[in-house]
């Protein structure tokens, strides 16, 4: 079977079975268990929704790592947004962040108590809200990886109104991959990287990682055959006994990426160390506004330091951090599907559509098809 990524009919069952047969033959030749980690909630959605794990050999594990930006947003970051809303600011954010719990409360809780909290669908919509309400301080609680950091940077470069502020919780994925690769409790043999982030960064971003850790990294798309093809390319590297880098999403991703978008990110943000919820303090993995854009930084313009609340006792039982690090599954959490559901989430992994727990709650993780 020699199907190239560019030839794939993205949901063709016959092609899927052919690639799955190739994967099974590869695993027989490799002769040992393999763990592949993907770092994207969209990958987990397609894997679970289409039952792809049921097509893979039992000794091949494909697990989700820290690829849900909502899930890795740290509780103190949510606490800051809640504090701003309770202080009378208009806080706007993407829908997935609305119900994410901080130490004790979410933005949904603040809105229920009368705070001004709005869901928006783009960074430009947040700016328009500030323009339409010049008497209000509008704070954009900005989350996401490189894909959403770029539009946040773009609106800041475009001279937004003085009453527009950004509370940045944007994250940068490659340092998190390094932390996971070095964790003693993980045994990751390769990474399936997120295609949409790579449209911004370019797949060349991973060259240093591959050289440092001698692990295969393949950039993959978001259709069922994209994922299966990416897995097959990874196993080809493993079978050859080498690390390597490949782009299995060539219809969208180039080596250089979107240089204009990356230029905007580099102009607006500086990378800082920061805690990723439940995982670790990760060096150079958080995007914070630099001094040039300090007038629009909510952290620098408002007093929100040390606003954490008392944590919900159930929070201590949540293993979302272990799930995002790839060392546990939702089914290993005592709260999953019981105290923690999409209607009443305890942890962030049950809130976001890209969270492993919410996806498994809807589709299951490895269905017996």
MOSUL-V417372 format. One record per helix or strand. SS is the DSSP state (h for helix, s for strand). FROM is the first residue (numbers start at 1). LEN is the number of residues. If there is no record, write none. Layout:
ss:SS from:FROM len:LEN
ss:SS from:FROM len:LEN
//
This chain:
ss:h from:5 len:3
ss:h from:13 len:18
ss:s from:34 len:5
ss:h from:41 len:9
ss:h from:52 len:4
ss:s from:60 len:5
ss:h from:69 len:4
ss:h from:75 len:12
ss:s from:90 len:4
ss:h from:95 len:3
ss:h from:107 len:6
ss:s from:117 len:3
ss:h from:123 len:10
ss:s from:138 len:7
ss:h from:146 len:12
ss:s from:164 len:8
ss:h from:173 len:10
ss:s from:190 len:5
ss:h from:195 len:7
ss:h from:203 len:11
ss:s from:216 len:5
ss:h from:224 len:17
ss:s from:245 len:3
ss:h from:259 len:10
ss:s from:269 len:8
ss:s from:280 len:10
ss:h from:291 len:6
ss:s from:297 len:1
ss:h from:298 len:4
ss:h from:313 len:5
ss:h from:320 len:5
ss:h from:330 len:3
ss:s from:336 len:1
ss:s from:340 len:1
ss:h from:348 len:3
ss:h from:356 len:8
//
